[in-house]
Amino acid sequence: MKPSTAAWRTASRSTENGGNCVQLASVGDLISIRDSKDPGGPVVAMKRDDFQRFAEVLKSI
């Protein structure tokens, strides 16, 4: 599945007032991340285990 056809969802901590919005999608065995304000822009993709570690680090900051 290509990121452009993925079912994107907005992170629960994102605001609806045009703030810092991140969207996530499950694409095969990867988690893809993009900026909701630029859906056609760059996408970061990482393996699920790597994403879990990435999220844990962000939560600890």
C-alpha positions as CSV (number, residue, x, y, z in Angstrom):
1,M,0.0,0.0,0.0
2,K,1.3,3.5,-0.9
3,P,1.1,6.2,1.7
4,S,-1.1,8.3,-0.6
5,T,-3.8,5.6,-0.4
6,A,-3.4,4.9,3.3
7,A,-6.1,5.6,5.9
8,W,-4.5,8.5,7.8
9,R,-5.6,9.4,11.3
10,T,-4.8,12.5,13.3
11,A,-2.9,12.1,16.5
12,S,-5.1,12.6,19.6
13,R,-2.9,15.4,20.9
14,S,-3.1,17.5,17.8
15,T,-5.3,20.5,17.9
16,E,-8.0,21.5,15.5
17,N,-7.0,25.2,15.3
18,G,-4.2,24.8,12.8
19,G,-1.5,24.0,15.3
20,N,1.1,21.2,15.1
21,C,-0.8,18.3,13.5
22,V,0.7,14.9,12.9
23,Q,-1.1,12.1,11.1
24,L,-0.2,8.4,11.2
25,A,-1.1,5.5,8.9
26,S,-0.3,1.8,9.0
27,V,1.2,0.9,5.6
28,G,2.1,-2.8,5.4
29,D,4.6,-3.5,8.2
30,L,5.4,0.2,8.5
31,I,4.0,3.2,10.4
32,S,4.0,6.3,8.2
33,I,4.0,9.9,9.7
34,R,3.1,13.1,7.9
35,D,2.2,16.7,8.6
36,S,-1.6,17.2,8.2
37,K,-1.0,20.7,6.8
38,D,1.0,19.2,3.9
39,P,-0.6,15.9,3.0
40,G,1.2,15.7,-0.3
41,G,4.6,16.5,1.4
42,P,7.2,14.2,2.8
43,V,6.3,11.1,4.7
44,V,8.5,9.4,7.4
45,A,8.1,5.6,7.6
46,M,9.5,3.3,10.1
47,K,9.1,-0.3,11.3
48,R,6.5,-0.8,14.1
49,D,9.1,-1.6,16.7
50,D,11.2,1.5,15.8
51,F,8.0,3.6,15.9
52,Q,7.2,2.3,19.4
53,R,10.6,3.2,20.7
54,F,10.3,6.6,18.9
55,A,7.0,7.3,20.6
56,E,8.3,6.2,24.0
57,V,11.2,8.7,23.7
58,L,8.8,11.5,22.7
59,K,6.5,10.8,25.7
60,S,9.5,11.0,28.0
61,I,10.5,14.5,26.9
